[in-house]
Amino acid sequence: MSPKQQRGAQTAERLLDAALQVYAESGEQGVTVSALTKASGVSLGSLYHHFGSVDGLMRALLLRWLGRLLGELAGGVERSRTAKGAVRTLVRAYLTFIQEHPDASRLLHSSYADRVGMAQAAQLRDAQEARLSPLTAWVRRHTESGEIAPLAAPMVEALVMGPIVATARRWLSGIDDADLDQAAHVLPERIWRSISP
């Protein structure tokens, strides 16, 4: 990578870091060109050069953190020897991720992320294909072996991820009754019952 490319990559990283900081402090409405350039120390021209728009920057930020979350989940699944063990690992990895990265997790579970996800589902899936492949392969492998009930992959995804995401959203919203330790203990067995044959 040339020095110019390195500087460009560093500028893009500063903008992404600043975008998360501004989002965490001010919410979606606070993510403005002025706030981003002030927080990052990067010029308006650089923002547009690297991301095309504030929305382009926010989509890139969303993809960055979605990729990190999916990477954690896929890594856990790949290390698990059984389907039941993988469910336990998924629950713990997801809940640990939101505890360690609450600002990014609030973005990932935000109405903004939901809107982008609904409008650009195919593009997001394509952009994260490398990280989704191990999860898809896990479902297929354990369904074919009979360890998971013969359900369509989207149904398995809903049954596994639905309770985890709902718990994460409650915790991230600050609802007092969202106990992640209890969820990490209870959810794996309950989820396993929903997908076991």
BELPELIN-V722570 format. One record per residue. N is the residue number from 1. BURIAL is + if it has 16 or more other C-alpha atoms within 10 Angstrom, else -. Layout:
[[N | BURIAL] [N | BURIAL]]
This chain:
[[1 | -] [2 | -] [3 | -] [4 | -] [5 | -] [6 | -] [7 | -] [8 | -] [9 | -] [10 | -] [11 | +] [12 | +] [13 | -] [14 | +] [15 | +] [16 | +] [17 | +] [18 | +] [19 | +] [20 | +] [21 | +] [22 | +] [23 | +] [24 | +] [25 | -] [26 | -] [27 | -] [28 | +] [29 | -] [30 | -] [31 | +] [32 | +] [33 | +] [34 | -] [35 | +] [36 | +] [37 | +] [38 | -] [39 | +] [40 | +] [41 | -] [42 | +] [43 | +] [44 | -] [45 | -] [46 | -] [47 | +] [48 | -] [49 | -] [50 | -] [51 | +] [52 | -] [53 | -] [54 | +] [55 | -] [56 | -] [57 | +] [58 | +] [59 | +] [60 | -] [61 | +] [62 | +] [63 | +] [64 | -] [65 | +] [66 | +] [67 | +] [68 | -] [69 | +] [70 | +] [71 | +] [72 | +] [73 | +] [74 | +] [75 | +] [76 | +] [77 | +] [78 | -] [79 | -] [80 | +] [81 | -] [82 | -] [83 | +] [84 | +] [85 | +] [86 | +] [87 | +] [88 | +] [89 | +] [90 | +] [91 | +] [92 | +] [93 | +] [94 | +] [95 | +] [96 | +] [97 | +] [98 | +] [99 | -] [100 | -] [101 | -] [102 | +] [103 | +] [104 | +] [105 | +] [106 | +] [107 | +] [108 | +] [109 | +] [110 | +] [111 | -] [112 | -] [113 | +] [114 | -] [115 | -] [116 | +] [117 | +] [118 | -] [119 | -] [120 | -] [121 | -] [122 | -] [123 | -] [124 | +] [125 | -] [126 | -] [127 | -] [128 | +] [129 | -] [130 | -] [131 | +] [132 | +] [133 | -] [134 | +] [135 | +] [136 | -] [137 | -] [138 | +] [139 | +] [140 | +] [141 | -] [142 | +] [143 | +] [144 | -] [145 | -] [146 | -] [147 | +] [148 | +] [149 | +] [150 | +] [151 | -] [152 | -] [153 | +] [154 | -] [155 | -] [156 | +] [157 | -] [158 | -] [159 | +] [160 | +] [161 | +] [162 | -] [163 | +] [164 | +] [165 | +] [166 | -] [167 | +] [168 | +] [169 | +] [170 | -] [171 | +] [172 | +] [173 | -] [174 | -] [175 | -] [176 | -] [177 | -] [178 | +] [179 | -] [180 | +] [181 | -] [182 | -] [183 | +] [184 | +] [185 | -] [186 | -] [187 | +] [188 | +] [189 | -] [190 | -] [191 | +] [192 | +] [193 | -] [194 | -] [195 | +] [196 | +] [197 | -]]
